[in-house]
């Protein structure tokens, strides 16, 4: 074994290399020679991951360089921890080989413009945009799904289109939707349409059907016509109108049998009225609120 020391200063248990005044907080202070011409560093013990894990009872704070992971490791008394360089995750930087297993945070927040991987688990994810391979462009929603959109119909999310009948899409403009029912003819095929905004009733539906009116009247005349007339006899004097040839004066009296009445019965009907439909249509829709139907594209 050959030990070579150059410019070493020992002071009160401190070692200074290229300095006579080691830093008071350091047991070993290595500096470049005066003038900065020395560009050499400290070379830690180098070994593979198998060799590192094979160290029996490593001392706490023991540090080695792992040639398998190409990273410095130190022992914290229970496990080896790598000195992770500040490199973007997912690039070809030296930090990438460390991220080959699960990462668990008990506290703190992971902040990154882009986070990629095959399996990311978290209780809460707060982000402006989550892009997962195979599930981009809202692919968690199946193609052909239709939702109601309250935003601007001219500014739809990526991967969505209006249900306006274009491109083979259903035309749901101004329409209600009813559920599929294979037991009802009107509803047993997806895409069936029907119904009207307004309806004019026919005579059979409550307009004015053909009809007539009949009437019977009963009545009686009054019996107030009963009356009599008295006629006096002249007494042989001039001007007598009647003479029975007897000496007695007699008069004639009319009978009171003239009172009578009549019963009247009148029956008839009107002519048939012509068949007539309603003159104006009526509202056939429930109260409504307008939203746009949009469909998920492939």
Residue pairs with C-beta under 8 A, 6 or more apart in sequence:
6 18
7 17
7 18
7 19
7 33
8 15
8 16
8 17
9 15
9 16
9 17
9 19
9 20
9 21
9 22
10 16
11 20
11 21
11 22
13 27
14 22
14 24
14 26
14 27
14 28
14 29
15 22
15 27
15 28
15 29
16 22
16 28
16 29
16 30
16 31
17 28
17 29
17 30
17 31
18 30
18 31
18 32
18 33
18 34
18 38
19 29
19 31
22 28
22 29
23 29
30 42
32 38
32 39
32 40
44 63
44 64
44 65
44 72
45 64
45 65
46 64
46 65
46 67
47 64
47 65
47 66
47 67
48 66
48 67
48 68
49 66
49 68
49 69
50 68
52 64
52 66
52 73
52 80
53 80
55 62
55 64
58 75
58 80
59 75
60 75
60 76
60 77
61 74
61 75
61 76
62 74
62 75
63 72
63 73
63 74
63 75
64 72
64 73
65 71
65 72
65 73
66 72
66 73
66 82
69 82
69 97
69 98
70 94
70 97
71 82
71 83
71 84
71 85
71 94
71 97
71 98
72 82
72 83
73 80
73 81
73 82
73 83
74 80
74 81
74 83
75 81
82 98
84 95
84 98
85 93
85 94
85 95
86 95
87 93
87 94
87 95
87 96
88 95
89 95
89 96
89 99
89 112
89 115
90 96
90 114
90 116
90 117
137 158
137 159
138 157
138 158
138 159
138 160
138 296
139 159
141 296
142 296
143 296
143 297
143 298
144 295
144 296
145 295
145 296
146 163
146 170
146 172
146 293
146 294
146 295
146 296
147 293
147 294
147 296
148 291
148 292
148 293
148 294
149 156
149 160
149 291
149 292
149 293
149 294
150 291
150 292
151 292
153 162
153 292
156 162
156 294
159 296
159 297
160 294
160 295
160 296
160 297
161 167
161 169
161 294
161 295
161 297
162 169
162 292
162 293
162 294
162 295
163 169
163 170
163 171
163 172
163 173
163 292
163 293
163 294
163 295
164 171
164 172
164 173
165 171
165 173
169 295
170 191
170 293
170 295
172 293
174 197
175 193
176 195
177 293
178 187
179 187
180 187
180 188
180 190
181 187
181 188
182 188
186 192
186 194
195 284
196 284
197 284
197 285
198 281
198 282
198 283
198 284
199 281
199 282
199 284
200 277
200 278
200 280
200 281
200 282
201 207
201 277
201 278
201 282
202 277
202 278
203 209
203 210
203 275
203 276
203 277
206 278
207 275
207 276
207 277
207 278
208 273
208 275
208 276
208 277
209 275
210 272
210 273
210 274
210 275
211 272
211 273
212 269
212 270
212 271
212 272
212 273
213 269
213 270
214 267
214 268
214 269
214 270
215 266
215 267
215 268
215 269
216 265
216 266
216 267
217 264
217 265
217 266
217 267
218 263
218 264
218 265
219 263
219 264
220 261
220 262
220 263
220 264
221 261
221 262
221 264
222 261
223 259
223 260
223 261
224 259
225 258
225 259
225 260
226 256
226 257
226 258
226 259
227 254
227 256
227 258
228 253
228 254
228 255
228 256
229 253
229 254
230 251
230 252
230 253
230 254
231 241
231 242
231 251
231 252
231 253
231 254
232 249
232 251
233 240
233 242
233 243
233 244
233 249
233 250
233 251
233 252
234 240
234 241
234 242
234 243
234 249
235 249
236 243
242 252
244 250
